[in-house]
Amino acid sequence: MTIHYVDIYDVPLHLTYRKSSSGNDDYQGTFHSHQGMEIMFVHQGRGTVVVDRKTFDIRPGMLCVFQPYQLHHIQVEFSEASPFVRSFLLFEPALYDAYFDPWPELQSFYRHLHLNKLTSPCLYDLDEYSPIVGLLQELSEQGSSLSDKDQFPEHALSVVIFYRYLKRIWQSRASQPEPAAPRGKHQAEVILNWLHQHYREPLRLEHMARDLHLSPFHLSHLFKEAIGVSISEYVAAKRIHQAVVLLTTGNLTLTQIGNEIGIANCSYFCKFFKTHMGITPHQYRKKWQQSDAISARPMETASSRELRDEAVGIKAGAAGPSGLEQILLPPVDHSYIPTNS
């Protein structure tokens, strides 16, 4: 399991557009999380994504939201004719919050996506030629052409526009029922829920099988086939994820954190953490505290606010939601065709 660390303060908006993987040699799915907000759009490919102990189909036109430090896993079904092609944004939500101030409803939606528990993190059947995909391509083409002075306000403007488009789609589909999960995936979700309740305890396959009314062999086989990793790998990922949460949200000692995740021996906990994360728990906490201190700095000065207002063509507070739509949402160019990578 990995916590993907990206410096989202020095480079506050990371974009990858149409990244393609054609096999397991160049794509290895693991349970992981990010310290920022990740939004992924799937151009091509099929598989399964596990988010918060629920499974969702991966297919073209899917958009999925991964909240900060949310444990997830992507399992791809590779074939010669179907590579996995996706685009994604990664950013620290707190850095852009002030740019939504003129539009309270949009700001509320922005906060909802990264702060609240979502009924479903995925949207389906988005058009490849939609404004959202077009904006991702535009950001990609901008690349590093922006000056240091313009980069942050331009990125902030792009985030505001992106969420305005996304809000329309998200709210129009909020009432749509989720498709029923196939039986194998439903059983895997039952196992995931059992592990969520018991991962702090010593793992005994026979005990799990008895509680879940499955044979040990069938239990292991079903989980690996549906989720893509073994039960022991998932439990390790779950324990690491919870350790990271406790290291970054409180003042528990390492011994206390080890006990909280089911590892009573502090030395073994430190070794276990370093094996999976590459650094010790103490080093991780120190690194987090340094990053947290950076994020606490005021990100918007008077001059940067002027840049923001100039970028959207308004004076702060002069336009409400209708003004945002007129200024930020030009007519959609339906002739737009994204380039292939």
WOVEN-V787397 format. One record per run of one state. SS is the DSSP state (helix for helix, strand for strand, loop for the rest). FROM is the first residue (numbers start at 1). LEN is the number of residues. If there is no record, write none. Layout:
BEGIN
ss/from/len
SS/FROM/LEN
SS/FROM/LEN
END
This chain:
BEGIN
ss/from/len
loop/1/1
strand/2/3
loop/5/8
strand/13/9
loop/22/10
strand/32/3
loop/35/2
strand/37/8
loop/45/2
strand/47/5
loop/52/2
strand/54/5
loop/59/4
strand/63/4
loop/67/5
strand/72/5
loop/77/2
strand/79/1
loop/80/2
strand/82/1
loop/83/1
strand/84/8
loop/92/1
helix/93/3
loop/96/1
helix/97/4
loop/101/3
helix/104/12
loop/116/6
strand/122/2
loop/124/7
helix/131/12
loop/143/5
helix/148/26
loop/174/9
helix/183/16
loop/199/6
helix/205/8
loop/213/3
helix/216/12
loop/228/3
helix/231/19
loop/250/4
helix/254/7
loop/261/5
helix/266/12
loop/278/3
helix/281/15
loop/296/6
helix/302/11
loop/313/8
helix/321/8
loop/329/13
END
